[in-house]
Amino acid sequence: MKTWPVHDAKAHFSELLNACERDGPQIVTKRGAEAAVLVPISEWRRLATAARLTLKELLLSDEARFEERGSFERGKTCHRSPPEF
């Protein structure tokens, strides 16, 4: 995979796109750190399809189906007084 600094990727986007189609994924860096990858659409579709679970697979999986964001206690509501005019 070739690495493209962001300023080169912006200035030579057509070349970046052609290299992606011809050679596969291309990495774009920002200040020397990897920031993004340009992949051919066929590979993107393959990856997206492979990552999608069927309903059956989701229901039978051992993984959590949601993130617990904390415990909530019922019955402890805070009531505000109405504003005075």
C-alpha distances in whole Angstrom, upper triangle without the diagonal:
4,7,10,13,15,18,15,14,18,19,17,16,17,14,12,13,13,10,9,12,11,8,7,6,6,7,10,12,16,18,15,15,12,14,12,10,10,10,13,16,17,14,16,19,19,17,20,23,22,22,26,29,32,35,36,33,34,37,37,34,35,33,35,35,35,35,38,39,42,46,48,52,54,57,56,56,57,59,60,63,63,63,67,68
4,7,10,13,15,12,11,15,16,14,14,15,12,9,12,12,9,9,13,12,9,9,8,5,6,9,10,14,16,13,14,11,13,12,10,10,12,14,18,19,17,18,21,21,20,23,25,25,25,28,32,35,38,39,36,36,40,40,37,38,36,37,37,37,37,40,40,44,47,49,53,55,58,57,57,57,60,60,63,63,63,67,68
4,7,9,12,10,9,13,14,13,13,15,13,10,13,14,11,11,15,15,12,12,10,6,5,6,7,10,12,10,10,8,10,10,9,10,13,15,19,21,18,19,22,23,21,23,26,26,25,29,32,35,38,40,37,36,40,40,37,38,35,37,37,36,36,39,38,42,45,47,51,53,56,55,55,55,57,57,60,61,60,64,65
4,6,8,6,6,9,11,10,10,13,11,8,11,13,11,11,15,15,14,13,11,7,6,5,6,9,11,10,11,9,10,10,10,10,13,16,19,21,20,19,23,24,23,24,27,27,27,30,33,37,39,41,38,38,42,42,39,40,37,38,38,37,36,39,39,42,46,48,51,54,57,55,54,55,57,56,59,60,59,62,63
4,6,5,6,9,10,11,11,15,13,11,14,16,14,15,18,19,17,17,14,11,8,6,5,6,8,7,9,9,10,10,12,13,16,19,22,24,22,22,26,27,25,26,30,30,29,32,35,38,41,43,40,39,43,44,41,41,38,39,38,38,36,39,38,41,45,47,51,53,56,54,53,53,55,55,58,58,57,60,61
4,5,5,6,9,10,10,14,13,11,13,16,15,15,19,20,19,18,15,12,9,6,6,6,8,9,10,10,9,9,11,12,16,18,21,24,22,21,25,26,24,25,29,29,28,31,34,37,40,42,39,38,42,43,40,41,37,38,37,36,35,38,37,40,44,45,49,51,53,52,51,51,53,52,55,55,54,57,58
4,5,5,6,9,10,13,13,12,15,17,16,17,20,21,21,20,18,14,13,9,9,8,10,11,13,13,13,13,15,15,19,21,23,26,25,24,28,29,28,29,32,33,32,34,38,41,43,45,43,42,45,47,44,44,41,41,41,40,38,41,40,43,47,48,52,54,56,55,53,53,55,54,57,57,56,58,59
4,5,5,6,8,11,10,9,12,14,13,14,18,18,17,18,16,12,12,9,10,11,12,12,14,14,14,14,14,14,17,19,22,25,24,23,27,28,27,28,31,32,31,34,37,40,43,45,43,42,46,47,44,45,42,42,42,41,40,43,42,45,49,50,54,56,59,57,56,56,58,57,60,60,59,62,62
4,6,5,5,9,8,6,9,12,11,12,15,16,16,15,13,10,9,7,9,10,13,13,14,13,12,11,11,10,14,16,18,21,20,20,23,25,24,24,28,29,28,30,34,37,40,42,40,39,42,43,41,42,39,39,39,38,37,40,40,43,46,48,52,53,56,55,54,54,56,55,58,58,57,60,60
4,6,5,9,10,9,11,14,14,14,17,19,19,18,16,13,13,10,11,12,14,15,16,15,14,13,14,13,16,18,19,23,22,21,24,27,25,26,29,30,30,32,35,38,41,43,41,40,44,45,42,44,40,41,40,39,38,41,40,43,47,48,52,53,56,55,53,53,54,54,56,56,55,58,58
4,6,9,9,9,12,14,14,16,18,19,19,20,18,15,15,12,14,14,16,17,19,18,17,16,17,15,18,20,22,25,25,24,27,29,28,29,32,33,33,35,39,41,44,47,44,44,47,48,46,47,44,44,43,42,42,45,44,47,51,52,55,57,60,58,57,56,58,57,60,59,58,61,61
4,6,5,6,9,10,11,12,15,15,16,17,16,13,14,12,14,15,17,18,19,18,17,16,15,13,16,17,19,22,22,22,25,27,26,27,30,31,31,34,37,40,43,45,43,42,46,47,45,46,43,44,43,42,42,45,44,48,51,53,56,58,61,59,58,58,60,59,62,61,61,64,64
4,5,5,6,9,10,10,12,14,15,15,14,11,13,11,14,15,18,18,19,17,16,14,13,11,13,14,16,19,19,19,22,24,23,24,27,28,28,30,34,37,39,42,40,39,43,44,42,43,40,41,40,39,39,42,42,45,49,50,54,55,58,57,56,56,57,57,59,59,58,61,62
4,5,5,6,9,10,11,12,14,14,14,13,15,14,17,19,22,22,22,20,19,17,15,12,14,14,15,18,19,19,21,24,24,25,27,29,29,31,35,37,40,42,40,40,44,45,43,45,42,43,41,41,41,45,44,48,51,53,56,58,60,60,58,58,60,60,62,62,61,64,64
4,5,5,6,8,10,10,11,13,13,11,13,13,16,18,21,20,21,19,18,16,15,12,14,14,16,19,19,19,22,24,24,25,28,29,29,32,35,38,41,43,41,41,45,45,43,45,42,43,42,42,42,45,45,49,52,54,57,59,62,61,60,60,62,61,64,64,63,67,67
4,6,5,6,9,10,10,10,10,7,10,9,13,15,18,17,18,15,15,13,11,8,10,11,14,17,16,16,20,21,21,22,25,26,26,28,32,35,38,40,38,37,41,42,40,41,39,39,39,38,38,42,41,45,48,50,54,55,58,58,56,57,59,58,61,61,61,64,64
4,5,5,6,9,10,10,10,9,11,12,15,18,21,20,20,17,16,14,11,8,9,9,11,14,14,14,17,19,19,20,23,24,24,26,30,33,36,38,36,36,39,40,38,40,38,39,37,37,38,41,41,45,48,50,53,55,58,57,56,56,58,58,61,61,60,64,64
4,5,5,6,8,9,11,10,13,14,18,21,23,23,23,20,19,17,14,11,11,10,13,14,15,16,18,20,20,22,24,25,26,28,32,34,38,40,38,38,42,42,40,42,40,41,40,40,41,44,44,48,51,53,57,58,61,61,59,60,62,62,65,64,64,67,68
4,5,5,5,7,8,7,11,12,16,19,22,20,20,18,18,15,12,10,10,10,13,15,14,16,19,19,20,22,24,24,25,28,32,34,37,39,37,37,41,41,39,41,38,40,39,40,40,43,43,47,50,52,56,58,61,60,59,60,62,62,65,65,64,68,68
4,6,5,5,5,6,10,11,15,18,21,20,19,16,16,13,10,7,6,6,10,11,11,12,15,16,16,18,20,21,22,24,28,30,34,35,33,33,37,38,35,37,35,36,35,36,36,40,40,44,47,49,53,54,57,57,56,57,59,59,62,62,62,65,66
4,6,6,8,10,13,15,19,22,25,24,23,20,19,16,13,10,8,6,9,10,10,12,14,15,16,18,20,21,22,24,28,30,33,35,33,34,37,38,36,38,36,38,37,37,38,42,42,46,49,51,54,56,59,59,58,59,61,61,64,64,64,67,68
4,6,9,10,14,16,20,23,26,24,24,21,21,18,15,12,11,9,12,12,13,15,17,17,18,21,22,23,25,27,30,33,36,38,35,36,40,40,38,40,38,40,39,40,41,44,45,48,52,53,57,59,62,62,61,62,64,64,67,67,67,70,71
4,7,8,12,15,18,21,24,22,21,18,19,16,13,11,10,9,13,13,12,15,17,17,17,20,22,22,23,26,29,32,35,37,34,35,39,39,36,38,36,38,38,38,39,42,43,47,50,52,56,57,61,60,60,61,63,63,66,66,66,70,71
4,7,10,13,16,20,23,21,20,16,17,14,10,8,6,6,10,10,9,11,14,14,14,16,18,18,20,22,26,28,32,33,31,31,35,35,33,35,33,34,34,35,35,39,39,43,46,48,52,54,57,57,56,57,59,60,63,63,63,67,68
4,7,10,13,17,20,18,16,13,13,10,6,5,4,7,10,11,9,10,13,13,13,15,18,18,18,21,24,27,31,32,30,30,34,34,31,33,30,32,32,32,32,36,36,40,43,45,49,51,54,53,53,54,56,56,60,60,60,64,64
4,7,10,13,16,15,14,11,11,8,6,5,7,9,13,14,12,13,16,17,16,18,21,21,21,24,27,30,33,35,32,32,36,36,34,35,33,34,33,34,33,37,37,40,44,46,49,51,55,54,53,54,56,56,59,59,59,63,64
4,6,10,13,11,10,7,8,6,4,6,9,12,15,17,15,14,18,19,17,19,22,22,21,24,27,31,34,35,33,32,36,36,33,34,31,32,32,32,31,35,35,38,41,43,47,49,52,51,51,51,54,54,57,57,57,60,61
4,7,10,9,9,6,6,5,6,8,11,14,17,19,17,16,20,21,19,21,24,24,23,26,29,33,35,37,35,34,37,38,35,36,33,34,33,33,32,35,34,38,41,43,47,49,52,51,50,50,52,52,55,55,55,58,59
4,6,6,5,4,5,7,9,11,15,18,20,23,21,20,23,24,22,23,27,27,25,28,31,35,37,39,36,35,39,39,36,37,34,34,34,33,32,35,34,37,41,43,46,49,51,50,49,49,52,51,54,55,54,57,58
4,5,5,6,6,9,12,14,17,21,23,26,23,22,26,27,24,25,29,29,27,30,33,36,38,41,38,37,40,41,38,38,35,35,35,33,32,34,33,36,40,41,45,47,50,48,48,47,49,49,52,52,52,55,56
4,6,8,9,12,15,17,21,24,26,29,27,26,29,30,28,29,32,32,30,33,36,40,42,44,41,39,43,44,40,40,37,37,37,36,34,36,35,37,41,43,46,49,52,50,49,48,51,50,53,53,53,56,57
4,7,9,12,14,17,20,23,26,28,25,25,28,29,26,28,31,31,29,32,35,39,41,43,40,39,42,42,39,39,36,36,37,35,34,36,35,38,42,44,47,50,53,51,50,50,53,52,55,56,55,58,59
4,6,9,12,15,18,22,24,26,23,22,26,26,24,25,28,28,26,29,32,35,37,39,36,35,38,39,35,35,32,32,33,32,30,32,32,34,38,40,44,46,49,48,47,47,50,50,53,53,53,56,57
4,6,8,12,14,18,20,22,20,18,22,23,20,21,25,24,22,26,28,32,34,36,33,32,36,36,33,33,30,30,31,30,28,31,31,34,37,40,43,46,49,47,47,47,50,50,53,53,53,57,58
4,7,10,13,17,19,21,19,17,21,22,19,20,23,23,21,24,27,31,33,35,32,31,34,35,32,32,29,29,29,28,27,30,29,32,36,38,41,44,47,45,45,45,47,47,50,51,50,54,55
4,7,10,13,15,17,15,13,17,18,16,17,20,20,19,22,25,28,30,33,30,29,33,33,31,31,28,29,28,28,27,30,30,33,36,38,42,44,47,46,45,46,48,48,51,51,51,55,56
4,6,10,12,14,12,11,15,15,13,15,18,18,17,20,24,27,30,32,29,28,32,33,30,31,28,29,29,28,28,31,31,35,38,40,44,46,49,48,48,48,50,51,54,54,54,58,59
4,7,9,12,10,9,13,14,13,14,18,18,18,21,24,27,30,32,30,29,33,34,31,33,30,31,30,30,30,34,34,37,41,42,46,48,51,50,49,50,52,52,55,55,55,59,60
4,6,8,7,6,10,11,10,12,15,15,16,18,22,25,28,30,27,27,31,32,30,31,29,30,29,30,30,34,34,38,41,43,47,48,51,51,50,51,53,54,57,57,57,61,62
4,5,5,6,9,10,11,12,14,16,17,19,22,25,28,30,28,28,32,33,31,33,31,32,31,32,32,36,37,40,44,45,49,50,54,53,53,53,56,56,59,59,59,63,63
4,5,5,6,9,10,10,12,14,15,17,20,22,25,27,26,26,30,31,29,32,30,31,29,30,31,35,35,39,42,44,47,48,52,52,51,52,54,54,57,57,57,61,62
4,5,5,6,9,10,11,12,14,16,19,21,24,26,24,25,29,29,28,31,29,30,29,30,32,36,37,40,43,45,48,49,53,53,52,53,56,56,59,59,60,63,64
4,5,5,6,9,10,10,12,14,18,20,23,25,23,24,27,28,26,28,26,28,27,28,30,33,34,38,41,43,46,48,51,51,51,52,54,55,58,58,59,63,64
4,5,5,6,9,10,11,12,16,18,22,24,22,22,26,26,25,27,25,26,25,26,27,30,31,35,38,40,43,45,48,48,47,49,51,51,55,55,55,59,60
4,5,5,6,8,10,11,14,16,19,21,20,20,24,25,23,26,24,26,24,25,27,31,32,36,38,40,43,44,48,48,47,49,51,52,55,55,56,59,60
4,6,5,6,9,10,13,15,19,20,18,19,23,23,22,25,23,25,24,25,27,31,32,36,39,40,44,45,49,49,49,50,52,53,57,57,58,62,63
4,5,5,6,9,12,15,18,20,17,18,21,22,20,22,20,22,21,23,24,28,29,33,35,37,41,42,46,46,46,47,50,51,54,54,55,59,60
4,6,5,6,10,13,16,18,16,16,20,20,19,21,19,21,19,20,22,26,27,31,33,35,39,40,43,44,43,45,47,48,51,51,52,56,57
4,5,5,8,10,14,15,14,14,18,19,18,21,19,21,19,21,23,27,29,32,35,36,40,41,44,45,44,46,48,50,53,53,54,58,59
4,6,8,10,14,15,12,14,17,17,16,18,17,19,18,21,23,26,28,32,34,36,39,41,44,45,45,47,49,50,54,54,56,59,61
4,6,10,13,14,12,12,15,16,14,16,15,16,15,17,19,23,24,28,30,32,36,37,41,41,41,43,45,47,50,51,52,56,57
4,7,9,12,10,9,13,14,13,16,14,16,14,16,18,22,24,27,30,31,35,36,39,40,40,42,44,45,49,49,51,55,56
4,6,8,6,6,10,11,10,13,12,14,12,15,18,21,23,27,28,30,33,34,38,39,39,41,44,45,49,49,51,55,57
4,5,5,6,9,10,11,14,14,15,13,16,20,23,25,28,30,31,34,35,38,40,40,42,44,46,50,50,52,56,57
4,5,5,6,9,10,13,13,14,12,15,18,21,24,26,28,29,31,32,35,37,37,40,42,44,47,48,50,53,55
4,5,5,6,8,12,13,15,13,16,20,22,25,28,29,30,33,33,37,38,39,42,44,46,50,50,52,56,58
4,6,5,6,10,11,13,12,15,18,21,24,27,28,30,33,33,37,38,39,42,44,46,50,51,53,56,58
4,6,5,9,8,10,8,12,15,18,21,23,24,26,29,30,33,35,35,38,40,43,46,47,49,53,55
4,6,8,9,10,9,12,16,18,21,23,24,25,28,29,32,34,34,37,40,42,46,47,49,53,55
4,7,9,11,11,14,17,19,23,25,25,27,30,31,34,36,37,40,43,45,49,50,52,56,58
4,5,8,9,12,15,17,21,23,24,26,29,30,34,35,36,39,42,44,48,49,51,55,57
4,7,9,12,14,16,19,21,22,24,27,29,32,33,35,38,41,43,47,48,50,54,56
4,6,9,11,13,16,18,20,22,25,27,31,32,33,35,38,41,44,46,48,51,54
4,6,7,9,13,15,16,19,22,23,27,28,29,32,35,37,41,42,44,48,50
4,7,10,13,15,17,18,22,23,27,27,28,31,33,36,39,40,42,46,48
4,6,9,12,14,15,19,20,24,24,25,27,30,32,36,37,39,43,45
4,6,9,11,14,17,19,23,23,24,26,29,31,34,36,37,41,44
4,6,8,10,14,16,20,20,21,23,26,28,32,34,36,39,42
4,7,9,13,15,19,18,19,20,24,25,29,31,32,36,39
4,6,10,13,16,15,17,18,22,24,28,30,32,35,38
4,7,10,13,13,15,17,20,23,27,29,31,35,38
4,6,10,9,11,14,17,20,23,26,28,31,34
4,7,7,9,12,15,19,22,25,27,30,34
4,6,8,11,14,17,21,23,26,29,32
4,6,9,12,15,18,21,24,27,30
4,7,10,13,16,19,22,25,28
4,6,10,13,15,18,21,25
4,7,10,13,15,18,22
4,7,9,12,15,19
4,6,9,12,15
4,6,9,12
4,6,9
4,7
4
